[in-house]
Amino acid sequence: MPIRSTRREFLGWLGVGAAMPVLAACGIDPAEAKNYPVSYSTADWRRRLTPAQFHVLREAGTEASFSSPLDSEHRKGTFLCAADGNPLFSSATKFDSHTGWPSFWKPLPGAVEMSTDYMIGVPRTEVHCARCGGHLGHVFDDGPPPTGKRYCMNGVAMTFRPG
């Protein structure tokens, strides 16, 4: 049996969907609401980071898929926050998610924090650096064992230290 809805119901749902990002934008950014051990003014962050890093880490932007060299980084080592050098992920937990972004099934202990964002109109779990609050990406429930998680990270938000 087909689902039918009235034009009024459709327009109501359309309005709710359009309002979600606006309402989310009125909220307080979790990275700004908490005092992190590493903290700078917006002007100082702009001086310390490249424009692309600033956009992702401080403005919760997203880099283009398949644009980061870290997506194809397969050496043994550690992925660090590009803003403060905080160790985030071990290469032992990296996997190829075929999404175009570096993906991991588990962060290092205490390395990241999570919050909920509604930037696309639906709730997603946003991943932040635990030391500076920088936006790293999002975590999804479609990863491999043993956690079933996919930490889908922006490569520009990280650096890599071999070893």
Protein Blocks (a to p, Z undefined) as FASTA:
>chain_A
ZZdddfklmmmmmmmmmmmmmmmmmmccfklmpccfbdcdfklmmmmpcfklmmmmmnop
acdehkafklmgcbecddddfklopafbdfklgccehnopacdfbdcehkaccdddfkno
pacdddddfklopafbdcdfkbccfklpacdddfklpccdeZZ
